[in-house]
Amino acid sequence: MTRRWPRLRHPAQVVVAGFATAIAAGAGLLMLPVAKAGSGGASAMEALFTSTSAVCVTGLIVVDTPGYWTGFGQAVILALIQVGGFGIMTFASLLVLLVSHRIGLKARLTAAAETKTLGLGDVRSVVTGVVKVSLLLEAVTALVLALRFATAYDESWPRAVWLGVFHAVSAFNNAGFALYSDSLMGFVTDPWICLPIALAVIAGGLGFPVLFELRRRWHRPWAWSLHTKIVLWASGVFLIGGSAFITTIEWSNPATLGPLGAPGKLLAGFFQGVMPRTAGFNSIDTSQMNPASWLGTDVLMFIGGASAGTAGGIKVTTFAVLFFVIYAEIRGEGAVNIFHRRLHGDLQRQALTVVLLSVAAVAISTVTFMVFSDHSLDQSLFEATSAFATVGLSTGITADLHPGLQLLLIALMFVGRLGPITVASALALRSRVRLYDLPEERPVIGVISRPIPADITIAGPNRPSR
């Protein structure tokens, strides 16, 4: 009897399987002896963790990237970052386009699910647009960085170009991998290194739909879509607020910003305020930051960047939707309105689902770290949030964790990159839609602050329920 492999019917299942396959292939390449400096090859855990971190554009590492991996290994990591930033199904659709110049219906469905495209007709333009925008912004960033490395740090031109390309790709894709053992701490006061990388991180974190719309309608802000308005508004608030918060808290810390002059403090504070958008580079020692800075960074990492881009977290659009839901409820309004547009109820439920699943994933992982390791709540929460939000910032405990906890980080990076709803949809045992509605009833929520509807009776000791 011939064994039949299960068919992947739902687009979410195809996306999850595609990412898993890319991670497995990357781990296999990194286990080759040619990928590791010195004799022998990397262990399965080292290869799997690094491959997952690269494909999920996270940046957490268990081995030193420039010292442990050869040029071949670093090139594999770079390729995994680029493929993971594009999106597995976007990259596959691009290959199909190059070979046959057309995309089939199934490929359109999976690419649309991954890129958050609203219609099937524009999938081809979205795929090609993603590639063009990514390569253009990466090339500009790489050029600036290469010139700086060659002219200011006496790097040979081949080495300077390699450094520029690697860090540009890592920055735009919000990956956070660096070819320096201390990340970018050696360039903490160099604006020609820090600012191009920060700007590339911001561009990647805005998401491709916003970049496409800004390219077409940059001079007509009144015509921007609601998504673009929310992303730009929320991103500006978190970039300014996060940078100001970290700069203020760390201003006098002798282990971080303290020894720097005022311009250096402002630059380093801005850089560290940008990185929690899920990039993962650091120009100061993250492990020496104040616990208050860790907690603020946790919040910024958890929120992350925009949807349909290279950033992680619950996304700024999700946070903004819940903010306006709360605002409307406090004001007693029946509908949720954002920028003179009414929000559909399905989006409110989806935002709430994303947040609750994400909180559960981070909370359970944090407790697990505290139970099975000696690390504090601050460190455990920071590491779990960084992995789930695909950031890559670390307090320095990742490499010393038990292999079981490193596997937990791998799972967090995987779920965080794809999104909890996508993973849950892929694992769902059924996809049938209920064709009937159950009887409606209204429980009492929270503290009673409004008159109770007449059709509700509260049961008490001497008052049986209706």
Helices and strands as residue ranges (DSSP letters): H 11-30, G 33-35, H 44-55, H 65-68, H 71-86, H 88-100, H 105-115, H 123-152, H 157-172, G 185-187, H 191-206, H 208-217, G 221-223, H 226-250, H 262-274, G 275-277, G 286-288, H 291-303, H 316-330, E 337-338, E 341-342, H 345-372, H 377-388, G 398-400, H 403-418, H 420-427
